[in-house]
Amino acid sequence: MDKTKSNIVLAAAALSGFASTFAASSINIALKEIEAAPVDGGLGLSTTMLAWTTLVYVLGAGALLMPAGRLADMFGRLRVFLIGVAGFTVFAFASALANTGPMLIAMRALQGLSVSAVFATNIALSALSQPPGKSGRGLGVLTAMVYLGGMTGPLIGGPIVSYLGWRFLLGLVGVVGLLILALSLSRLRGIDWKEPREKPFDRLGAAIWFFAMPALIMGFTLLPDLLGILIVVAGALGLAVFLWQELRAPDPLLSITLLRRNHLFASSNTAALINYSANYALMFLASLYLRYNLDLDPTRAALVLTPGVAAQTFISPFAGRLADRIQPRLIVATGMTLCMLGLLSFAFLAEDSSYWHIITTLCVLGLGFGLFASPVAHMAMSSVEKSRANMASATLATTRVAGQGVSLGIAGLVMSLVIGHEIDGDNPADVANLLTSVRVSFAIFAGLCALGLLTVLLGTRRPGHAESDTAGTE
């Protein structure tokens, strides 16, 4: 593959990372307008239905990750990626045109299912698009665009919702999807990566995964209610059955043997799971603290949060390229150390912490996570043979989504135990309890990050862990 086409593959993968995170983050800005009565331009949603508009996107993304990864190995990674982008695009426009709450939720769920094919392939495509030994560059660019989507979602979404409306915002990501499709279909014909189809697709494993993974994520968001506990238990049992099925399947979606024998691959995914569990709820908790404890309006709160995300976006491409030159384990460990220190600092937030304390800590966390994300992907992807690239990509994406669900579940559980299910901003006791729950959550997350750091330092030094670099092209 020539350099131009390699860059187009990377551009398509990176744009998909931007669009998917922009779609997830920007809708939070529009929730109030979507909730409004139809006469005011909204859909008249209840609080529960409003929460489902964001939750179903994550549930859908988790439901097909592992099956999509294996299908991409069999039928072509670029082909499955483009099918995912096409579905993401169609359902983005359909969401913008929804005229009832249930229709919007259904379209968001289908958009999440579509984006699972994107998540399952864009990491592999970013690595495979680069020359041998240079996969870190591609992974760094992808990570930077993911962070850019998360950062610009609230910043761009606010003015768009104010002046053009929430429907325009939901449809905007569809325009990016059309750009990816046009670029790929016009310039990348005849290019793909796939493996020979020798054994049947694991349909039973895919069916078990489809129900078990979303159940686990949804259950964590409902804790500590009894329903949440029951759903978590059901999801955990389902995943146990899935693992049993994968041991028996002729061509498993997830190679248990690989996880057992490839210590670098196993420890990379474990570190990713732990670190996403420790860091994903950061913006959620920081936003609550700024809005309720420091009493900032949305614009000022967004300005305080932006430097940390900007630091992530800035450092990610450099971290990816650095991972091509030195051991990624060292960069990952440095990133996790910074994350641990930042989370520990937030565990001591006060009622009147200064803006400089908050912004500096957010920048430390941003740099830490920027140093972590692309090098840990580099570790995982470079530890497996090229034939397993998409399974590795899907597994890594799965640990990310699972970690995000666990992180929000922990934060929600702590808040429910300390405050209850509702926060009254005019009640000083609720505001004080919110600060307590924020501190406790960050202390738990700092401890998780320390555990992840040990996983990186100890798990990746064991011998016999790597197979080969995935970065080559065909």
C-alpha positions as CSV (number, residue, x, y, z in Angstrom):
1,M,0.0,0.0,0.0
2,D,1.4,3.4,-0.9
3,K,1.8,6.2,1.6
4,T,-1.3,8.2,0.3
5,K,-3.6,5.3,0.8
6,S,-2.1,4.5,4.2
7,N,-2.8,8.1,5.2
8,I,-6.4,7.8,4.0
9,V,-7.0,4.6,6.0
10,L,-5.6,6.4,9.1
11,A,-7.7,9.5,8.4
12,A,-10.9,7.4,8.1
13,A,-10.2,5.6,11.3
14,A,-9.3,8.8,13.1
15,L,-12.4,10.7,11.9
16,S,-14.5,7.7,13.1
17,G,-12.9,8.1,16.6
18,F,-13.8,11.8,16.5
19,A,-17.4,11.3,15.4
20,S,-18.2,8.5,17.8
21,T,-17.0,10.4,20.9
22,F,-18.5,13.7,19.7
23,A,-21.8,11.9,19.3
24,A,-21.5,10.5,22.9
25,S,-20.4,13.8,24.6
26,S,-22.3,16.4,22.7
27,I,-25.8,15.0,23.4
28,N,-25.3,15.8,27.1
29,I,-25.4,19.5,26.3
30,A,-28.8,19.1,24.5
31,L,-30.6,17.0,27.1
32,K,-32.5,19.9,28.6
33,E,-33.8,20.9,25.1
34,I,-34.7,17.3,24.2
35,E,-36.6,16.9,27.5
36,A,-38.7,20.0,26.9
37,A,-42.3,19.8,25.8
38,P,-43.1,19.4,22.1
39,V,-44.5,23.0,22.0
40,D,-41.0,24.2,23.0
41,G,-39.2,22.0,20.4
42,G,-38.5,19.0,22.6
43,L,-39.9,15.5,22.9
44,G,-41.4,15.8,26.4
45,L,-39.2,13.0,27.8
46,S,-39.3,11.8,31.4
47,T,-36.1,11.8,33.4
48,T,-35.8,8.1,33.0
49,M,-36.2,8.2,29.2
50,L,-33.7,11.1,29.1
51,A,-31.2,8.9,30.9
52,W,-31.8,6.1,28.4
53,T,-30.9,8.4,25.4
54,T,-27.3,8.4,26.6
55,L,-27.2,4.9,28.1
56,V,-28.4,2.9,25.1
57,Y,-25.6,4.3,22.9
58,V,-23.0,2.7,25.3
59,L,-25.0,-0.5,25.7
60,G,-25.3,-0.9,21.9
61,A,-21.6,-0.2,21.5
62,G,-20.7,-3.0,24.0
63,A,-23.2,-5.5,22.6
64,L,-21.5,-6.4,19.3
65,L,-17.9,-5.5,19.9
66,M,-16.5,-9.1,20.1
67,P,-18.7,-10.5,17.3
68,A,-17.8,-7.5,15.1
69,G,-14.1,-8.0,15.7
70,R,-14.3,-11.7,14.6
71,L,-16.5,-10.9,11.6
72,A,-13.9,-8.2,10.5
73,D,-11.2,-10.9,10.6
74,M,-13.3,-13.1,8.3
75,F,-14.8,-10.7,5.9
76,G,-12.4,-7.7,5.9
77,R,-11.6,-5.1,8.5
78,L,-12.1,-2.2,6.3
79,R,-15.4,-3.6,5.0
80,V,-16.8,-4.2,8.4
81,F,-15.6,-0.7,9.5
82,L,-17.4,0.9,6.6
83,I,-20.6,-1.0,7.3
84,G,-20.4,0.3,10.9
85,V,-19.8,3.9,9.6
86,A,-22.7,3.6,7.2
87,G,-25.1,2.4,10.0
88,F,-23.7,5.1,12.4
89,T,-24.4,7.7,9.7
90,V,-27.9,6.6,8.9
91,F,-29.0,6.4,12.5
92,A,-27.4,9.7,13.3
93,F,-29.8,11.4,10.8
94,A,-32.7,9.2,12.0
95,S,-32.1,10.3,15.6
96,A,-32.2,14.0,14.4
97,L,-35.6,13.3,12.8
98,A,-37.1,11.3,15.7
99,N,-40.5,12.7,16.7
100,T,-41.1,10.7,19.9
101,G,-39.0,9.6,22.9
102,P,-39.1,5.9,22.2
103,M,-38.1,6.5,18.5
104,L,-35.1,8.6,19.6
105,I,-34.0,5.9,22.1
106,A,-34.4,3.2,19.4
107,M,-32.3,5.2,16.9
108,R,-29.6,5.9,19.5
109,A,-29.5,2.1,20.3
110,L,-29.1,1.2,16.7
111,Q,-26.4,3.9,16.3
112,G,-24.6,2.3,19.2
113,L,-24.8,-1.1,17.7
114,S,-23.4,0.3,14.4
115,V,-20.5,2.1,16.2
116,S,-19.5,-1.3,17.8
117,A,-18.2,-2.3,14.3
118,V,-16.2,1.0,14.3
119,F,-14.8,0.5,17.7
120,A,-13.9,-3.1,16.9
121,T,-11.9,-2.2,13.8
122,N,-10.5,1.4,14.0
123,I,-7.6,0.5,16.4
124,A,-6.5,-2.3,14.1
125,L,-6.8,-0.1,11.0
126,S,-4.8,2.7,12.6
127,A,-2.0,0.2,13.4
128,L,-2.2,-1.7,10.1
129,S,-2.1,1.4,8.0
130,Q,1.4,2.2,9.2
131,P,4.7,0.7,8.1
132,P,6.3,-2.1,10.3
133,G,7.5,-0.7,13.6
134,K,5.5,2.6,13.2
135,S,2.1,1.5,14.5
136,G,2.4,3.9,17.4
137,R,2.0,6.9,15.1
138,G,-1.3,5.7,13.9
139,L,-2.6,4.8,17.3
140,G,-1.5,8.2,18.6
141,V,-3.4,10.1,15.9
142,L,-6.5,8.0,16.6
143,T,-6.3,8.6,20.3
144,A,-5.9,12.4,19.8
145,M,-9.0,12.5,17.6
146,V,-11.0,10.5,20.1
147,Y,-10.0,13.1,22.8
148,L,-10.7,16.0,20.4
149,G,-14.2,14.6,19.9
150,G,-14.8,14.4,23.6
151,M,-13.5,18.0,24.1
152,T,-15.3,19.7,21.3
153,G,-18.6,17.9,21.9
154,P,-19.6,20.2,24.8
155,L,-17.8,23.3,23.5
156,I,-19.2,23.2,20.0
157,G,-22.5,21.6,21.0
158,G,-23.6,24.4,23.3
159,P,-23.6,27.1,20.6
160,I,-25.1,24.7,18.1
161,V,-28.0,23.8,20.4
162,S,-28.5,27.5,21.3
163,Y,-28.7,28.8,17.8
164,L,-29.5,25.8,15.5
165,G,-31.3,23.3,17.8
166,W,-30.6,19.8,19.1
167,R,-31.7,18.1,15.9
168,F,-29.0,19.9,13.9
169,L,-26.4,18.7,16.5
170,L,-27.5,15.1,16.3
171,G,-27.4,15.2,12.5
172,L,-24.0,16.9,12.4
173,V,-22.2,13.6,13.2
174,G,-23.9,12.1,10.3
175,V,-22.2,14.6,8.0
176,V,-18.8,13.4,9.3
177,G,-19.9,9.8,8.6
178,L,-20.7,10.8,5.0
179,L,-17.3,12.3,4.7
180,I,-15.6,9.1,5.9
181,L,-17.7,7.0,3.5
182,A,-17.0,9.2,0.5
183,L,-13.3,9.4,1.3
184,S,-13.0,5.6,1.8
185,L,-15.2,4.4,-1.1
186,S,-13.6,6.7,-3.6
187,R,-9.9,6.1,-2.7
188,L,-9.6,2.7,-1.0
189,R,-11.2,0.3,-3.5
190,G,-9.6,-3.2,-3.5
191,I,-7.8,-2.6,-0.2
192,D,-8.5,-4.6,2.9
193,W,-7.1,-7.0,5.6
194,K,-8.8,-10.3,6.3
195,E,-7.9,-13.9,7.2
196,P,-8.9,-17.2,5.5
197,R,-12.3,-18.5,6.6
198,E,-11.6,-22.1,7.8
199,K,-14.0,-22.6,10.7
200,P,-17.6,-21.6,11.3
201,F,-18.5,-18.3,13.1
202,D,-19.2,-18.7,16.8
203,R,-22.9,-17.8,16.7
204,L,-23.6,-19.1,20.2
205,G,-20.8,-17.1,21.7
206,A,-22.0,-14.0,19.9
207,A,-25.5,-14.4,21.2
208,I,-24.4,-14.9,24.8
209,W,-22.1,-11.8,24.5
210,F,-24.9,-9.7,23.0
211,F,-26.9,-10.0,26.2
212,A,-24.3,-10.5,28.9
213,M,-22.0,-7.5,28.2
214,P,-24.8,-4.8,28.0
215,A,-26.4,-6.4,31.1
216,L,-23.2,-5.9,33.1
217,I,-22.8,-2.3,32.0
218,M,-26.4,-1.4,32.6
219,G,-26.4,-3.1,36.0
220,F,-23.5,-1.0,37.3
221,T,-25.4,2.2,36.4
222,L,-28.4,1.0,38.5
223,L,-26.5,0.1,41.7
224,P,-27.1,-0.1,44.6
225,D,-30.8,-0.9,43.8
226,L,-31.8,-4.5,44.0
227,L,-32.6,-4.5,40.3
228,G,-29.0,-3.3,39.6
229,I,-27.6,-6.0,41.7
230,L,-29.6,-8.7,39.9
231,I,-28.7,-7.4,36.5
232,V,-25.0,-7.3,37.4
233,V,-25.1,-10.8,38.7
234,A,-27.0,-11.9,35.5
235,G,-24.4,-10.2,33.3
236,A,-21.5,-11.7,35.3
237,L,-23.0,-15.2,35.0
238,G,-23.5,-14.6,31.3
239,L,-19.9,-13.6,30.8
240,A,-18.8,-16.7,32.7
241,V,-20.9,-18.8,30.3
242,F,-19.4,-16.9,27.4
243,L,-15.9,-17.7,28.5
244,W,-16.8,-21.4,28.9
245,Q,-18.2,-21.3,25.3
246,E,-15.0,-19.7,24.0
247,L,-13.0,-22.6,25.4
248,R,-15.2,-25.0,23.4
249,A,-15.7,-23.1,20.2
250,P,-13.6,-24.2,17.1
251,D,-13.0,-20.6,16.2
252,P,-13.7,-18.4,19.3
253,L,-14.5,-14.7,19.3
254,L,-12.0,-14.4,22.2
255,S,-9.0,-16.6,22.4
256,I,-8.7,-17.7,26.0
257,T,-5.5,-19.5,25.1
258,L,-4.0,-16.2,23.9
259,L,-4.8,-14.5,27.1
260,R,-3.3,-17.4,29.1
261,R,-0.1,-17.6,27.1
262,N,0.5,-14.0,26.0
263,H,1.3,-12.2,29.2
264,L,1.8,-8.8,27.5
265,F,-1.6,-9.0,25.8
266,A,-3.4,-10.0,29.0
267,S,-1.6,-7.4,31.2
268,S,-2.2,-4.6,28.6
269,N,-5.9,-5.3,28.5
270,T,-6.0,-5.6,32.3
271,A,-4.3,-2.3,32.7
272,A,-6.6,-0.7,30.2
273,L,-9.7,-2.1,32.0
274,I,-8.4,-0.8,35.4
275,N,-7.3,2.6,34.1
276,Y,-10.6,3.3,32.2
277,S,-12.4,2.2,35.4
278,A,-10.4,4.8,37.4
279,N,-10.5,7.7,35.0
280,Y,-13.7,7.7,32.9
281,A,-16.0,9.2,35.6
282,L,-13.5,12.1,36.0
283,M,-15.4,14.6,33.9
284,F,-18.7,13.6,35.4
285,L,-17.5,14.1,38.9
286,A,-15.5,17.3,38.1
287,S,-18.6,18.8,36.4
288,L,-20.8,18.1,39.4
289,Y,-18.2,19.7,41.7
290,L,-17.9,22.8,39.6
291,R,-21.6,23.2,39.1
292,Y,-22.8,22.5,42.7
293,N,-19.9,23.1,45.0
294,L,-18.2,26.1,43.2
295,D,-21.6,27.2,41.7
296,L,-20.2,27.9,38.2
297,D,-22.5,28.3,35.2
298,P,-22.1,25.9,32.3
299,T,-19.8,28.1,30.2
300,R,-17.4,28.8,33.0
301,A,-17.4,25.1,34.1
302,A,-16.6,24.1,30.5
303,L,-13.7,26.6,30.4
304,V,-12.2,25.1,33.5
305,L,-12.5,21.5,32.2
306,T,-11.1,22.2,28.7
307,P,-7.4,22.5,29.5
308,G,-7.2,19.0,30.8
309,V,-8.8,17.5,27.7
310,A,-6.6,19.8,25.5
311,A,-3.5,18.3,27.3
312,Q,-4.8,14.8,26.4
313,T,-5.3,15.8,22.8
314,F,-1.9,17.5,22.5
315,I,0.2,14.7,24.0
316,S,-1.4,11.6,22.4
317,P,0.3,11.8,19.0
318,F,3.7,12.3,20.6
319,A,3.1,9.4,23.0
320,G,2.2,7.2,20.1
321,R,5.4,8.1,18.2
322,L,7.5,7.7,21.4
323,A,6.1,4.2,21.8
324,D,7.7,3.3,18.5
325,R,11.1,4.2,19.8
326,I,11.2,3.1,23.5
327,Q,9.4,0.4,25.5
328,P,5.7,1.3,25.6
329,R,5.6,-0.2,29.1
330,L,7.7,2.7,30.4
331,I,5.4,5.4,28.9
332,V,2.3,3.6,30.1
333,A,3.7,3.4,33.6
334,T,4.5,7.1,33.5
335,G,1.0,7.9,32.4
336,M,-0.6,5.8,35.1
337,T,1.6,7.4,37.7
338,L,0.5,10.9,36.7
339,C,-3.2,9.7,36.7
340,M,-2.8,8.3,40.2
341,L,-1.3,11.5,41.5
342,G,-4.0,13.6,39.9
343,L,-6.8,11.4,41.2
344,L,-5.2,11.5,44.7
345,S,-5.1,15.3,44.5
346,F,-8.8,15.4,43.8
347,A,-9.5,13.2,46.7
348,F,-8.6,16.3,48.9
349,L,-10.8,18.8,47.1
350,A,-12.2,21.5,49.4
351,E,-15.4,23.5,49.3
352,D,-13.4,26.4,48.0
353,S,-10.5,24.8,46.1
354,S,-8.8,27.3,43.7
355,Y,-9.3,27.3,40.0
356,W,-5.5,26.9,39.6
357,H,-5.5,23.7,41.8
358,I,-8.4,22.3,39.7
359,I,-7.0,23.2,36.3
360,T,-3.4,22.1,37.2
361,T,-4.7,18.7,38.4
362,L,-6.9,18.3,35.3
363,C,-3.8,19.0,33.1
364,V,-1.8,16.4,35.1
365,L,-4.6,13.9,34.5
366,G,-4.8,14.8,30.9
367,L,-1.1,14.4,30.3
368,G,-1.2,11.1,32.2
369,F,-4.1,9.6,30.3
370,G,-2.6,10.9,27.0
371,L,0.6,9.1,27.8
372,F,-1.4,6.0,28.7
373,A,-4.0,5.4,26.0
374,S,-2.0,5.0,22.7
375,P,1.0,3.3,24.2
376,V,-1.1,0.7,26.0
377,A,-2.9,0.1,22.6
378,H,0.6,-0.2,21.1
379,M,1.5,-2.8,23.7
380,A,-1.6,-4.9,23.1
381,M,-1.5,-4.7,19.3
382,S,2.2,-5.4,18.9
383,S,2.0,-8.5,21.1
384,V,-0.1,-10.5,18.7
385,E,0.3,-11.8,15.1
386,K,-1.3,-9.8,12.3
387,S,-3.9,-12.6,11.9
388,R,-5.2,-11.8,15.3
389,A,-5.1,-8.0,14.9
390,N,-8.8,-7.4,14.8
391,M,-9.5,-9.8,17.7
392,A,-6.9,-7.8,19.7
393,S,-8.6,-4.5,18.6
394,A,-12.0,-5.7,19.6
395,T,-10.8,-7.0,23.0
396,L,-9.1,-3.7,23.7
397,A,-12.2,-1.8,22.8
398,T,-14.3,-4.1,25.0
399,T,-12.0,-3.4,28.0
400,R,-12.5,0.3,27.4
401,V,-16.3,0.2,27.2
402,A,-16.4,-2.2,30.2
403,G,-14.1,0.2,32.2
404,Q,-16.3,3.1,31.3
405,G,-19.4,1.4,32.7
406,V,-17.6,0.3,35.9
407,S,-16.3,3.8,36.4
408,L,-19.7,5.4,36.1
409,G,-21.1,2.6,38.2
410,I,-18.7,3.2,41.1
411,A,-19.3,7.0,41.0
412,G,-23.1,6.4,40.9
413,L,-22.9,3.9,43.7
414,V,-20.9,6.2,46.0
415,M,-23.3,9.1,45.3
416,S,-26.4,6.9,45.9
417,L,-25.0,5.7,49.3
418,V,-23.9,9.2,50.5
419,I,-26.6,11.4,49.0
420,G,-29.4,9.3,47.6
421,H,-30.9,9.3,44.1
422,E,-31.5,13.1,43.8
423,I,-29.3,16.2,44.5
424,D,-31.0,19.3,45.7
425,G,-28.6,22.2,44.8
426,D,-30.4,24.5,47.2
427,N,-29.9,22.1,50.2
428,P,-26.5,22.8,51.9
429,A,-26.5,19.2,53.3
430,D,-26.8,17.7,49.8
431,V,-24.0,20.0,48.5
432,A,-21.8,19.0,51.4
433,N,-22.6,15.3,50.8
434,L,-21.8,15.7,47.2
435,L,-18.3,16.9,48.0
436,T,-17.9,13.9,50.3
437,S,-18.9,11.5,47.6
438,V,-16.6,13.2,45.1
439,R,-13.7,12.8,47.4
440,V,-14.5,9.2,48.2
441,S,-14.9,8.3,44.5
442,F,-11.5,9.9,43.6
443,A,-9.8,8.1,46.5
444,I,-11.2,4.8,45.2
445,F,-10.1,5.6,41.7
446,A,-6.6,6.5,42.9
447,G,-6.4,3.1,44.5
448,L,-7.5,1.4,41.3
449,C,-4.9,3.4,39.3
450,A,-2.2,2.1,41.7
451,L,-3.4,-1.4,41.1
452,G,-3.2,-0.8,37.4
453,L,0.3,0.5,37.7
454,L,1.4,-2.7,39.4
455,T,-0.2,-4.7,36.6
456,V,1.9,-2.8,34.0
457,L,5.2,-3.0,36.0
458,L,4.9,-6.6,36.9
459,G,2.7,-8.2,34.2
460,T,4.5,-6.9,31.2
461,R,8.0,-8.0,32.3
462,R,7.2,-11.7,32.2
463,P,9.0,-13.6,29.4
464,G,7.5,-15.1,26.3
465,H,4.7,-12.6,25.9
466,A,5.0,-11.1,22.4
467,E,4.3,-12.7,19.1
468,S,4.9,-10.1,16.4
469,D,4.2,-6.6,15.4
470,T,0.9,-5.8,13.8
471,A,2.0,-2.7,12.1
472,G,2.9,-4.2,8.7
473,T,0.6,-3.8,5.7
474,E,-0.5,-6.2,3.0
